[in-house]
Every structure is written in C-alpha cells, then in structure tokens.
Amino acid sequence: MKKFIYTLLTGGLFLTACMSGGKEPERKNSVIPEVDVVVAEGENIDNIIRIPGEVLPFEKVDLYAEISGRVRKIYFQEGKEVRKGELLLRIDTDILEAQRNQVKVDLDLAKKDEKRKRELLESKALSLELYEQAQSKLAALEAQLELLDVQIAKGSVYAPFSGVIGLRQVSEGAYLTTTTKISSIAQNKNVKIEFSVPEQYVALVESGQKIALTTAKDSTVYEAEVYAAEPMVDPVTRMLVIRAVLEGDQSLYPGSFVSVSYDLGKINNAIMVPAVAIVPVLKGQNVWVIKDGKALSVPVETGIRTKDRVQISGAVKVGDTIAVTGLLGMREGMDVKAKQK
C-alpha cells in the first residue's frame, strides 16, 4: 500500500513538471514608483537680486610729497576736516632756496650782459654769434630759475579736495622721500556703493536705476542710484562690477559691507519650481521631467531665488510635469507614476 502511494506521488510530480515545460513559476510584475510632481506654469515676477556690496568714499587719495626733504612743519590734525587747497605739510627747502638765490644773481648779470651785447650788435661792434651766446646763457638761467621755483613750490603739500584727513604716518623732523606716505584724505559726505552682478544680468543694467541698501547693524534702508559700470565682465569671476552713489551725510562708513537689493524690472512668463526639484550634476543642474510615464533628465539654468522656489530656464516649457520627490533613485527613461501635489 505504501509503495502504491509513493508511486502515485512520484508520477504526479513528473506529470506536473512535464506540463510546465520544466520552467519556474512566473514572478509578479515589479512595482512602478510613485513621485510627487508639479506642473510648470509661467508667471510674472519681480527681477530683484540680492548681493553683497561695499561702501567706498566718494573720493580718496593717499598723500605723498613730490620732492624729498626733512619735514619742517605739519599743519593738519588727524581725523579732522580740511578744505580744498589747505596747507597740510611743508618740507624744508633751504638748500633749494639758496640755489635759487645764486641763480638769481647769475641771471641779473646775464641780463646786463645780454643788454650790453645787443647794443654792440646794433652798432655793428659785435658779431651775431657772440650775441647769441649771451642770449642762450640768459635763457638757460631763466629756465633754471623756473625749475627751482617749481621744486620749492612742491615742498608744500596741499589738500586736493575737501574731506576728512586720516592718521599721519610722519612726524616733524622726519626725512621724507617721494614714496613715504604722509596720510590719506577721503570725502565721505557722499559715498559710493560697489557691487557685482552675474553676467546673465548685464543687459539689464542701466544708469539711473535705484538700489536699496541695508546694513547688519540696523534695519535702516538706504537708496542709492547706479551711475557707472565696468566696460566688460571679469573673465575670471564672470561678474560685472557696478557702482552707485548715495548722496547726503549718511551713517554708512567707507570700508563697511552692505546688503544690496537690485531691482532689474519684471520677468514675464518666468517658470518657478520648488528648490528641491533642482538636481546638481557634473556640468550644471538638471530637473526630472515626467513625460508619458517616463523620467527624462533636462538641463536647466537657474535665476531668481525666493525662500523656497527657484526660477529655471532652458529646455523646460510651461506645462511640463516636474518631479519633486524620489530624485535620488531616478534613472533616465525609467517608468514612474506622477502624483501632483
């Protein structure tokens, strides 16, 4: 009896294997992943970029003497306002003045000699050559006297414009050369704001545009006006340097940093997507577009950013379905199921 049952079981298993052709049972279909998506829509947005800037004095110059010599007198006080043309420092020019006196004596003699020889020439008692020599000597002495006058005048240093003078780097009695810095002077009642914008915004930059400024120390908003820009984009940073002017007596101190809000007008039909939809790649940034149930990687360029959204441009069009979840496991051409948020 047991042998009969064993024979039936063996035969049944053999028959089943023959009917299935010796193949394993078919597996169930793989599960298609489901991802959250948004539909790209065009909207009009304010083209405001926020960038760091630096406050510069309206005018600034380092002061140097134009001749070497010992400091005879310092007339300015550090950190005080000075007027344009005000005497700031005088260098000892005693040697130059002594040389001038000697040249002046020689010049007086040369004038008398020239006058005497001119009279002789007119009476034909002197050759033209001798008279020309006297005339040439007179001209040389006059030029020498003029040169000494210029050098003596350069011994006095004057303020080139009205402003605040800085800390002095010299003392009375010190010997100065033309490379010794005396101090610096800056005009701070009006200040300049310098900042840089990416090259993609260069075509939108115009003189007369307004920018808003804020500092880290308070919430005061200042308004400045763009007046100039560099003639070309920096080939290293790919940025354009721009300057604006802020007029009036302000509390912005030259050398400090500010936050600049630059309004470049409106952008029509801009595509804004959640920031999480942007995927950094080796050669830029991509988004995943879901089309006909397939995932497609599309390169994009980014623009205006808000708290949680980013403007994109490129091959993405209004109406495209863009994935915002499941991005790490996404592969080109894989099947996905879109679930709109």
C-alpha positions as CSV (number, residue, x, y, z in Angstrom):
1,M,0.0,0.0,0.0
2,K,2.8,2.5,0.9
3,K,4.6,1.6,-2.3
4,F,1.5,2.4,-4.3
5,I,1.0,5.8,-2.7
6,Y,4.7,6.6,-3.3
7,T,4.3,5.6,-7.0
8,L,1.3,7.9,-7.4
9,L,3.1,10.9,-5.8
10,T,6.2,10.4,-8.0
11,G,4.1,10.2,-11.1
12,G,2.1,13.3,-10.2
13,L,5.2,15.4,-9.7
14,F,6.6,14.1,-13.0
15,L,3.3,15.0,-14.8
16,T,3.3,18.5,-13.4
17,A,6.9,19.1,-14.4
18,C,6.1,18.0,-17.9
19,M,3.0,20.2,-18.2
20,S,5.0,23.2,-17.1
21,G,7.8,22.5,-19.5
22,G,10.4,22.4,-16.7
23,K,10.1,26.3,-16.1
24,E,9.9,28.1,-12.8
25,P,6.6,29.8,-11.9
26,E,6.3,33.3,-13.3
27,R,7.1,36.2,-10.9
28,K,4.7,39.1,-10.2
29,N,5.3,42.4,-12.1
30,S,7.7,45.0,-10.5
31,V,6.1,48.0,-8.7
32,I,6.3,51.3,-10.6
33,P,7.5,54.1,-8.2
34,E,5.2,57.0,-7.5
35,V,6.6,60.5,-7.2
36,D,5.2,63.9,-6.3
37,V,5.2,66.4,-9.2
38,V,4.4,70.0,-10.0
39,V,3.2,71.4,-13.4
40,A,5.5,74.2,-14.7
41,E,3.5,77.4,-15.0
42,G,4.5,80.9,-16.3
43,E,4.2,83.9,-14.0
44,N,5.3,87.5,-13.9
45,I,7.9,88.0,-11.1
46,D,9.9,90.9,-9.8
47,N,13.5,90.6,-11.0
48,I,15.2,91.5,-7.7
49,I,18.6,90.1,-7.0
50,R,20.3,90.3,-3.5
51,I,24.0,90.6,-3.5
52,P,26.7,91.9,-1.1
53,G,28.3,95.3,-1.6
54,E,31.0,97.5,-0.2
55,V,30.9,101.2,0.8
56,L,33.6,103.4,-0.7
57,P,34.4,107.0,-0.1
58,F,33.3,109.3,-2.8
59,E,36.9,110.4,-3.3
60,K,40.0,109.1,-1.6
61,V,43.7,109.8,-2.1
62,D,46.9,108.9,-0.3
63,L,49.1,111.9,0.2
64,Y,52.8,111.9,-0.8
65,A,55.4,114.7,-1.2
66,E,56.7,115.4,-4.7
67,I,60.2,116.1,-3.5
68,S,62.4,114.6,-0.8
69,G,63.4,116.5,2.3
70,R,63.0,117.0,6.0
71,V,59.6,117.8,7.4
72,R,59.6,121.4,8.6
73,K,56.0,121.8,9.8
74,I,52.8,119.7,9.9
75,Y,49.7,121.9,9.8
76,F,46.8,119.3,9.9
77,Q,45.2,117.4,12.8
78,E,44.4,113.7,12.4
79,G,40.8,112.8,11.8
80,K,39.7,116.5,11.2
81,E,38.1,118.0,8.2
82,V,40.2,120.0,5.8
83,R,39.3,122.4,2.9
84,K,40.5,122.1,-0.6
85,G,43.8,123.9,-1.1
86,E,44.5,124.0,2.6
87,L,48.3,123.7,3.5
88,L,48.9,120.4,5.2
89,L,52.7,120.0,5.4
90,R,55.8,121.9,4.5
91,I,59.2,120.4,3.6
92,D,62.5,122.2,4.3
93,T,63.6,123.8,1.1
94,D,66.5,125.9,2.4
95,I,69.0,124.3,0.0
96,L,66.8,124.9,-3.0
97,E,66.2,128.5,-1.9
98,A,69.9,129.1,-1.6
99,Q,70.4,127.6,-5.1
100,R,67.7,129.9,-6.4
101,N,69.4,133.0,-4.9
102,Q,72.6,132.0,-6.6
103,V,70.9,131.5,-9.9
104,K,69.1,134.9,-9.5
105,V,72.4,136.7,-9.1
106,D,73.8,134.9,-12.2
107,L,70.6,135.8,-14.1
108,D,70.9,139.5,-13.2
109,L,74.4,139.5,-14.6
110,A,73.3,137.6,-17.7
111,K,70.6,140.2,-18.4
112,K,73.1,143.1,-18.2
113,D,75.5,141.2,-20.4
114,E,72.8,140.5,-23.0
115,K,71.7,144.1,-23.0
116,R,75.2,145.4,-23.5
117,K,76.0,142.9,-26.3
118,R,72.7,143.8,-28.0
119,E,73.7,147.4,-28.1
120,L,77.1,146.5,-29.5
121,L,75.4,144.3,-32.1
122,E,73.1,147.1,-33.2
123,S,76.2,149.4,-33.6
124,K,77.9,146.6,-35.6
125,A,80.7,146.4,-33.0
126,L,79.9,142.7,-32.1
127,S,79.3,139.6,-34.1
128,L,75.9,137.9,-34.1
129,E,77.5,134.7,-32.8
130,L,78.7,136.3,-29.6
131,Y,75.3,138.0,-29.0
132,E,73.5,134.6,-29.5
133,Q,75.8,133.0,-26.9
134,A,74.8,135.7,-24.4
135,Q,71.2,135.3,-25.3
136,S,71.4,131.5,-24.8
137,K,73.0,131.8,-21.4
138,L,70.3,134.2,-20.3
139,A,67.6,131.7,-21.4
140,A,69.3,128.8,-19.6
141,L,69.4,130.7,-16.4
142,E,65.8,131.7,-16.7
143,A,64.8,128.1,-17.2
144,Q,67.0,127.0,-14.2
145,L,65.3,129.6,-12.0
146,E,61.8,128.5,-13.1
147,L,62.8,124.8,-12.3
148,L,63.9,125.8,-8.8
149,D,60.7,127.8,-8.2
150,V,58.7,124.7,-9.1
151,Q,60.7,122.4,-6.8
152,I,60.4,124.9,-3.9
153,A,56.6,125.1,-4.5
154,K,56.4,121.2,-4.4
155,G,57.8,121.4,-0.9
156,S,54.4,122.4,0.3
157,V,51.6,119.7,0.4
158,Y,48.0,121.0,0.0
159,A,44.6,119.2,0.3
160,P,43.5,118.2,-3.2
161,F,39.8,118.4,-2.2
162,S,37.7,119.0,0.9
163,G,37.3,116.0,3.2
164,V,38.5,114.2,6.3
165,I,42.2,113.6,6.7
166,G,43.3,110.3,8.3
167,L,46.1,109.3,10.6
168,R,49.5,110.8,9.8
169,Q,52.4,108.5,9.1
170,V,55.2,111.0,9.6
171,S,56.5,113.5,12.3
172,E,58.1,116.9,12.2
173,G,61.8,116.5,11.6
174,A,61.5,113.2,9.7
175,Y,63.1,112.9,6.3
176,L,60.6,112.2,3.6
177,T,61.1,110.6,0.2
178,T,58.6,110.7,-2.6
179,T,57.5,107.1,-1.6
180,T,56.8,108.0,2.0
181,K,53.1,108.1,2.7
182,I,52.1,111.2,4.7
183,S,48.4,110.4,5.3
184,S,45.2,109.9,3.4
185,I,42.2,112.1,2.7
186,A,38.6,111.0,2.0
187,Q,35.4,112.7,1.1
188,N,32.6,110.8,2.9
189,K,29.6,113.1,2.8
190,N,28.7,111.3,-0.4
191,V,29.6,107.6,-0.7
192,K,29.9,105.1,-3.4
193,I,28.5,101.5,-3.3
194,E,30.4,98.9,-5.3
195,F,28.8,95.5,-6.0
196,S,28.9,92.8,-8.8
197,V,26.2,91.0,-10.7
198,P,26.4,87.8,-12.7
199,E,26.9,88.1,-16.4
200,Q,23.4,86.9,-17.2
201,Y,22.0,90.3,-15.9
202,V,24.5,92.5,-17.8
203,A,22.0,93.5,-20.5
204,L,19.5,94.8,-17.8
205,V,22.0,97.2,-16.1
206,E,21.4,100.9,-16.8
207,S,22.5,104.2,-15.3
208,G,19.8,105.8,-13.1
209,Q,18.5,102.5,-11.6
210,K,17.8,102.5,-7.9
211,I,19.2,100.0,-5.4
212,A,18.2,99.5,-1.8
213,L,20.8,99.0,0.9
214,T,20.7,97.6,4.4
215,T,23.5,97.0,7.0
216,A,24.0,94.4,9.7
217,K,23.8,97.0,12.5
218,D,20.3,98.2,11.9
219,S,17.2,97.9,9.7
220,T,17.5,101.3,8.0
221,V,17.0,101.1,4.3
222,Y,19.1,103.5,2.1
223,E,18.5,104.2,-1.5
224,A,21.4,104.8,-4.0
225,E,21.5,105.4,-7.7
226,V,23.5,103.4,-10.3
227,Y,25.8,105.7,-12.2
228,A,28.6,103.5,-13.8
229,A,29.8,100.0,-14.5
230,E,33.0,98.4,-15.8
231,P,33.1,98.1,-19.6
232,M,33.5,94.3,-19.6
233,V,32.7,91.3,-17.5
234,D,35.5,89.9,-15.3
235,P,36.8,86.9,-17.3
236,V,37.7,85.0,-14.0
237,T,34.6,85.6,-11.9
238,R,32.1,86.2,-14.8
239,M,30.7,89.1,-12.8
240,L,30.2,92.8,-13.8
241,V,31.4,95.4,-11.3
242,I,28.8,98.3,-10.8
243,R,28.9,101.5,-8.7
244,A,26.1,103.5,-7.3
245,V,26.2,106.8,-5.4
246,L,24.5,107.6,-2.2
247,E,24.2,111.4,-1.7
248,G,23.9,113.3,1.6
249,D,25.5,113.0,5.0
250,Q,24.9,109.3,5.8
251,S,25.9,107.0,8.6
252,L,27.4,104.4,6.2
253,Y,31.1,104.2,6.9
254,P,33.5,103.6,4.0
255,G,35.0,100.1,4.0
256,S,31.9,98.5,5.6
257,F,29.7,95.9,3.8
258,V,26.1,96.3,2.9
259,S,23.3,94.0,1.5
260,V,22.2,95.3,-1.9
261,S,18.7,94.7,-3.3
262,Y,18.9,95.4,-7.1
263,D,15.5,95.8,-8.9
264,L,16.1,94.9,-12.6
265,G,12.4,95.1,-13.6
266,K,9.8,92.4,-14.3
267,I,10.3,88.9,-15.8
268,N,7.3,87.8,-17.8
269,N,6.3,84.1,-18.0
270,A,9.1,83.0,-15.7
271,I,9.0,79.3,-14.7
272,M,9.3,78.9,-10.9
273,V,9.8,75.5,-9.4
274,P,10.4,74.3,-5.8
275,A,14.1,74.4,-4.9
276,V,14.1,70.7,-4.1
277,A,13.4,69.9,-7.8
278,I,16.9,71.1,-8.8
279,V,19.5,68.3,-9.0
280,P,23.2,69.3,-9.1
281,V,25.1,67.4,-11.8
282,L,28.7,67.4,-13.1
283,K,28.1,70.0,-15.7
284,G,25.4,72.1,-14.1
285,Q,21.9,71.5,-12.9
286,N,19.0,69.3,-14.0
287,V,15.4,68.7,-13.3
288,W,13.4,65.4,-13.9
289,V,10.5,65.9,-16.3
290,I,7.9,63.1,-16.4
291,K,6.6,62.5,-19.9
292,D,4.3,59.6,-20.9
293,G,5.2,57.8,-17.7
294,K,8.9,58.1,-18.3
295,A,11.6,60.1,-16.4
296,L,13.7,62.4,-18.5
297,S,16.7,64.4,-17.2
298,V,16.6,68.0,-18.6
299,P,19.4,70.5,-18.1
300,V,18.4,74.0,-16.8
301,E,19.8,77.3,-15.7
302,T,18.7,78.9,-12.5
303,G,17.8,82.6,-11.9
304,I,15.8,84.4,-9.3
305,R,15.5,82.6,-5.9
306,T,12.9,83.1,-3.3
307,K,12.6,81.4,0.1
308,D,11.6,78.0,-1.4
309,R,11.4,78.4,-5.1
310,V,13.9,78.9,-8.0
311,Q,13.4,80.3,-11.5
312,I,14.6,77.9,-14.2
313,S,15.2,78.3,-17.9
314,G,16.3,76.1,-20.7
315,A,14.5,73.2,-22.4
316,V,11.7,73.1,-19.8
317,K,8.4,74.6,-21.1
318,V,5.2,75.7,-19.5
319,G,3.0,72.7,-18.9
320,D,5.9,70.2,-18.3
321,T,5.5,67.9,-15.3
322,I,8.5,68.1,-13.0
323,A,9.3,65.6,-10.2
324,V,10.0,67.0,-6.7
325,T,10.4,63.7,-4.8
326,G,12.2,60.4,-5.4
327,L,15.0,62.2,-7.3
328,L,17.9,60.2,-5.8
329,G,16.6,56.9,-7.3
330,M,15.6,58.4,-10.6
331,R,17.1,57.0,-13.8
332,E,16.8,58.1,-17.4
333,G,13.8,56.5,-19.1
334,M,12.6,54.6,-16.0
335,D,8.8,54.2,-15.5
336,V,7.3,56.4,-12.9
337,K,3.8,57.3,-11.8
338,A,3.2,61.0,-11.3
339,K,1.2,62.3,-8.3
340,Q,0.5,66.0,-8.5
341,K,0.9,67.9,-5.2
